[in-house]
Amino acid sequence: MAKNTPKKTTSIYLYIPNIIGYVRIFVNCYAFAQCLNDKKLFVVLYFISFVLDGLDGWCARKFNQVSTLGAVLDMVVDRVSTNSLLVILSQYYSPGLFFLAFLGLDISSHWLQMYSTFLSGKASHKDVKDSNFWLLKTYYGNRTFMAYCCIAAEVFYLILYFIANNQPNSLIDVMINAVRHNSLVRFPLILSMIGWATKQIINVIQIKTSADACVLYDINRKQKP
């Protein structure tokens, strides 16, 4: 048994979805290294990383290479890339606290969800069948709806990044101006903002349900003899 452990460990590191995750890390590193110099290149690279995010999930199911490492790696890369973009936006717009607040919400929501999943003994953080919130169950139970919310949130941030000026401007003024005077941006901005807002509501619900799971774990542990 002990002799086979290193080989099995190495094989999991080399799962196709995990290799895609490593590629995403390099793509994101280069994208953010160029984010202040070339907006078009950054958007293209960021979008490629986002496409790879969907591809690694497909490969995991297709080749039966689902792993805990892959799930954690996927979430970490997602959170780091999204929140790095939020930090950049906080420098482009005022109030910058708007983006930093949603950065905190994003990290808190996903970390609590992952932690409560392990406490509950569930195999996946997407297992929310016991939740009382229909929106959260719909989000994790319907891949199309989940994809819309996730893509919309990223597109919303990317549009704001792309139309931003080099010096801080009022977020509300920039968005109103874009909707009124930029026909190419108007529809994607409105559509993505709806999905983004829905995802933030889900993040709040996720914090509540995850906190409830942690409290329930403590209650059950104290009741044991």
VMD Tcl script that draws the C-alpha trace (Angstrom):
set ca {
  {0.00 0.00 0.00}
  {2.71 2.47 0.99}
  {4.70 1.81 -2.18}
  {1.75 2.72 -4.40}
  {0.93 5.98 -2.62}
  {3.49 8.23 -4.42}
  {2.35 6.92 -7.80}
  {-1.31 7.50 -7.00}
  {-0.53 10.97 -5.66}
  {1.38 11.90 -8.81}
  {-1.42 10.64 -11.06}
  {-3.97 12.91 -9.34}
  {-1.68 15.90 -9.80}
  {-1.61 15.05 -13.51}
  {-5.36 14.75 -14.00}
  {-6.38 16.66 -17.12}
  {-8.67 19.09 -15.18}
  {-5.84 19.84 -12.74}
  {-3.39 20.49 -15.59}
  {-5.94 22.93 -17.03}
  {-6.02 24.58 -13.62}
  {-2.23 25.04 -13.70}
  {-2.53 26.60 -17.16}
  {-5.16 29.00 -15.83}
  {-2.75 30.14 -13.14}
  {-0.10 31.06 -15.72}
  {-2.65 32.74 -18.00}
  {-4.00 34.82 -15.12}
  {-0.54 35.79 -13.92}
  {0.39 37.08 -17.37}
  {-3.00 38.78 -17.79}
  {-2.69 40.76 -14.57}
  {0.92 41.60 -15.37}
  {-0.43 43.36 -18.49}
  {-3.67 44.75 -17.05}
  {-2.38 48.32 -16.71}
  {-0.68 48.35 -20.11}
  {-3.01 46.60 -22.55}
  {-6.72 46.39 -21.73}
  {-7.64 44.40 -24.83}
  {-5.00 41.75 -24.13}
  {-6.10 41.52 -20.51}
  {-9.76 41.01 -21.44}
  {-8.84 38.31 -23.99}
  {-6.59 36.44 -21.54}
  {-9.10 36.76 -18.70}
  {-11.84 35.40 -20.97}
  {-9.60 32.49 -22.03}
  {-9.07 31.63 -18.37}
  {-12.83 31.75 -17.84}
  {-13.41 29.38 -20.78}
  {-10.78 27.01 -19.37}
  {-12.69 27.09 -16.08}
  {-15.69 25.56 -17.84}
  {-13.47 23.15 -19.77}
  {-11.84 21.66 -16.68}
  {-15.25 20.82 -15.22}
  {-16.27 19.14 -18.47}
  {-13.03 17.15 -18.57}
  {-13.46 16.07 -14.95}
  {-16.85 14.55 -15.77}
  {-15.85 13.25 -19.21}
  {-12.73 11.40 -18.07}
  {-13.97 10.59 -14.55}
  {-11.15 12.64 -13.01}
  {-13.04 14.46 -10.28}
  {-10.76 15.19 -7.33}
  {-10.75 17.24 -4.14}
  {-7.55 18.92 -5.33}
  {-9.27 19.92 -8.56}
  {-12.30 21.34 -6.76}
  {-10.16 23.38 -4.36}
  {-7.77 24.51 -7.11}
  {-10.71 25.60 -9.28}
  {-12.27 27.65 -6.49}
  {-8.97 29.25 -5.45}
  {-8.10 30.30 -9.02}
  {-11.63 31.66 -9.53}
  {-11.60 33.66 -6.33}
  {-8.08 35.05 -6.78}
  {-8.71 36.15 -10.37}
  {-12.13 37.71 -9.68}
  {-11.00 39.49 -6.54}
  {-7.80 40.74 -8.17}
  {-10.00 42.33 -10.83}
  {-12.14 43.89 -8.09}
  {-9.03 45.44 -6.55}
  {-8.14 46.97 -9.92}
  {-11.67 48.33 -10.34}
  {-11.50 49.88 -6.88}
  {-8.64 52.03 -8.20}
  {-10.49 53.04 -11.36}
  {-13.78 54.06 -9.76}
  {-15.12 55.95 -6.78}
  {-16.22 54.88 -4.34}
  {-13.60 52.14 -4.44}
  {-15.15 50.69 -1.30}
  {-18.03 49.43 -3.47}
  {-15.77 46.85 -5.12}
  {-13.86 46.03 -1.95}
  {-17.15 45.30 -0.18}
  {-18.14 42.79 -2.84}
  {-14.63 41.34 -2.69}
  {-15.21 40.61 0.99}
  {-18.66 39.19 0.26}
  {-17.27 36.91 -2.45}
  {-14.46 35.51 -0.29}
  {-16.65 35.09 2.81}
  {-19.43 33.37 0.91}
  {-17.26 30.81 -0.86}
  {-14.97 30.11 2.08}
  {-17.88 29.53 4.46}
  {-19.63 27.34 1.89}
  {-16.55 25.18 1.42}
  {-15.82 24.94 5.15}
  {-19.41 24.07 6.09}
  {-19.42 21.41 3.37}
  {-16.54 19.57 5.03}
  {-18.16 19.93 8.48}
  {-21.39 18.45 7.13}
  {-19.54 15.54 5.52}
  {-20.83 16.36 2.05}
  {-18.85 15.37 -1.02}
  {-19.35 18.69 -2.83}
  {-19.99 22.31 -1.89}
  {-22.69 22.27 -4.57}
  {-24.82 19.87 -2.52}
  {-27.50 22.21 -1.18}
  {-30.52 19.91 -1.40}
  {-31.30 20.51 2.28}
  {-31.36 24.30 1.89}
  {-34.58 26.21 2.55}
  {-33.73 28.81 -0.11}
  {-35.08 27.96 -3.56}
  {-32.75 30.45 -5.24}
  {-29.65 28.72 -3.84}
  {-30.97 25.29 -4.86}
  {-31.78 26.59 -8.34}
  {-28.30 28.11 -8.64}
  {-26.47 24.87 -7.88}
  {-29.09 22.59 -9.41}
  {-29.48 24.28 -12.78}
  {-26.22 24.49 -14.75}
  {-27.66 26.98 -17.24}
  {-28.77 29.39 -14.53}
  {-25.48 29.00 -12.65}
  {-23.51 29.61 -15.86}
  {-25.52 32.76 -16.60}
  {-24.93 34.22 -13.13}
  {-21.21 33.42 -13.14}
  {-20.58 34.63 -16.69}
  {-22.73 37.74 -16.17}
  {-20.78 38.72 -13.05}
  {-17.44 38.38 -14.84}
  {-18.68 40.20 -17.95}
  {-20.04 43.02 -15.77}
  {-16.64 43.52 -14.16}
  {-14.81 43.24 -17.50}
  {-17.05 45.88 -19.11}
  {-16.44 48.25 -16.21}
  {-12.70 47.59 -16.52}
  {-12.71 48.19 -20.27}
  {-14.66 51.48 -20.20}
  {-12.80 52.87 -17.19}
  {-10.60 55.95 -17.50}
  {-7.08 56.12 -16.11}
  {-8.18 58.27 -13.18}
  {-10.96 57.50 -10.67}
  {-14.44 58.50 -11.83}
  {-17.87 58.11 -10.29}
  {-19.11 54.57 -10.96}
  {-22.70 55.73 -11.35}
  {-21.77 58.51 -13.79}
  {-19.69 56.17 -15.96}
  {-22.43 53.53 -16.09}
  {-25.17 56.07 -16.91}
  {-23.02 57.59 -19.62}
  {-22.27 54.14 -21.10}
  {-25.96 53.18 -21.17}
  {-27.00 56.48 -22.74}
  {-24.29 56.99 -25.32}
  {-22.66 53.63 -26.06}
  {-25.04 51.32 -27.93}
  {-22.47 48.50 -28.08}
  {-22.12 48.43 -24.31}
  {-25.71 49.20 -23.28}
  {-27.35 45.78 -23.65}
  {-24.42 43.64 -22.38}
  {-23.99 45.96 -19.39}
  {-27.66 45.80 -18.37}
  {-27.95 42.03 -18.98}
  {-24.74 41.25 -17.10}
  {-25.69 43.57 -14.22}
  {-28.89 41.57 -13.65}
  {-26.92 38.32 -13.44}
  {-24.28 39.99 -11.25}
  {-26.92 41.28 -8.81}
  {-28.52 37.82 -8.64}
  {-25.15 36.27 -7.82}
  {-24.59 38.75 -4.98}
  {-27.97 37.82 -3.49}
  {-26.96 34.16 -3.72}
  {-23.68 34.96 -1.98}
  {-25.58 36.50 0.94}
  {-27.89 33.47 1.13}
  {-24.86 31.20 0.99}
  {-23.30 32.95 3.98}
  {-26.54 32.48 5.98}
  {-26.93 28.78 5.14}
  {-23.23 28.07 5.74}
  {-23.33 29.84 9.11}
  {-26.42 27.80 10.03}
  {-24.54 24.60 9.12}
  {-21.61 25.61 11.36}
  {-23.96 26.39 14.26}
  {-25.79 23.07 13.78}
  {-22.45 21.25 13.82}
  {-21.59 22.87 17.17}
  {-25.01 22.00 18.64}
  {-24.75 18.35 17.56}
  {-21.21 18.08 18.88}
  {-22.20 19.42 22.32}
  {-25.16 17.06 22.51}
  {-22.96 13.99 22.02}
  {-22.10 12.19 25.27}
}
mol new
graphics top color blue
foreach p $ca { graphics top sphere $p radius 0.5 }
foreach p [lrange $ca 0 end-1] q [lrange $ca 1 end] { graphics top cylinder $p $q radius 0.2 }
display resetview
